[in-house]
């Protein structure tokens, strides 16, 4: 089906910014939406943001809204997560997940974001 590869994670000080990317390959014509989730140490996965592929409608978790922006480049089969004013609580492994025809299909390997105080 669809394969995903994330990039852009790293170490940043509180107040800094990172831009994550997730590029899809395979049956990209079937993509209906892309999502970002995150998982901190000892935590369940937490929804961060979602964007529909056709209409570009966005959804955000309360912790992300106002600081994070999800966007897409359909021609490059890529979704981005611009993360501004990062806080130590944002430290997590960030995962990209694709919806195919309205249901979750596959996940990327994740990229680590670490925010120092």
C-alpha positions in Angstrom: 0.0 0.0 0.0 1.5 3.3 1.2 5.0 3.6 2.8 6.0 6.6 4.9 9.3 8.0 5.9 9.7 10.8 8.4 12.5 13.2 8.9 13.4 16.5 10.6 13.5 15.6 14.2 16.4 16.6 16.5 17.4 18.4 19.6 16.2 21.9 20.3 16.1 24.3 23.2 12.8 25.4 24.6 11.3 28.2 22.5 12.9 26.8 19.3 11.4 25.4 16.2 11.6 22.3 14.1 9.9 21.3 10.8 9.1 17.6 10.4 8.5 16.0 7.0 6.8 12.8 6.0 7.0 11.5 2.5 4.7 8.8 1.1 5.4 6.3 -1.6 3.5 3.5 -3.2 -0.2 3.8 -3.8 -0.3 7.6 -3.1 -3.4 8.0 -5.3 -5.4 6.3 -2.5 -4.4 8.8 0.3 -7.4 10.5 1.9 -5.6 12.1 4.9 -2.3 12.3 6.7 -1.8 12.5 10.5 0.9 13.2 13.0 0.9 11.4 16.3 3.5 11.5 19.1 4.5 9.1 21.9 6.5 10.2 24.9 8.4 7.8 27.2 5.9 5.6 29.0 2.9 7.1 27.2 0.3 6.0 24.8 0.3 7.6 21.4 -1.2 11.0 21.3 -2.9 12.6 18.3 -1.2 15.9 17.2 -2.6 17.0 13.9 -4.5 15.9 10.7 -5.0 17.2 7.2 -7.3 15.9 4.6 -5.6 15.3 1.3 -8.1 16.7 -1.1 -9.6 19.7 0.7 -6.7 20.5 3.0 -8.9 20.7 6.1 -6.8 20.7 9.3 -7.4 19.4 12.8 -5.3 20.0 15.9 -4.9 18.7 19.4 -5.4 21.4 22.0 -1.7 21.1 23.0 -0.7 21.8 19.4 -3.1 24.4 18.2 -1.5 27.9 18.0 2.1 26.5 18.0 2.0 23.8 15.3 1.0 24.0 11.7 0.3 21.0 9.5 0.5 21.4 5.7 0.9 19.3 2.6 2.6 19.3 -0.8 0.4 17.0 -2.9 2.8 17.0 -5.9 5.6 15.7 -3.6 3.4 13.4 -1.6 4.6 15.1 1.6 3.1 16.3 4.8 4.8 18.8 7.1 4.5 19.7 10.7 6.0 23.1 11.6 6.6 23.2 15.3 7.2 26.6 16.9 7.8 27.7 20.5 8.6 24.1 21.5 8.4 23.1 25.1 10.0 20.2 27.0 6.6 18.6 27.2 6.7 18.3 23.4 9.6 15.8 23.7 8.4 12.6 22.0 8.8 10.3 19.0 6.7 11.8 16.2 5.0 9.4 13.9 3.2 9.9 10.6 0.1 7.9 9.8 -1.8 7.7 6.5 -5.5 7.2 5.9 -6.4 5.3 2.8 -10.0 5.6 1.6 -11.0 6.9 5.1 -9.2 4.4 7.3 -5.7 4.0 8.8 -3.4 2.1 6.6 0.2 2.4 7.7 2.7 4.3 9.9 6.2 5.6 9.5 9.1 4.7 11.6 9.0 7.9 13.6 11.5 10.8 14.2 12.6 11.8 17.7 12.1 15.3 18.9 13.8 16.3 22.1 13.3 19.8 23.7 15.7 20.9 26.5 14.7 23.3 29.2 
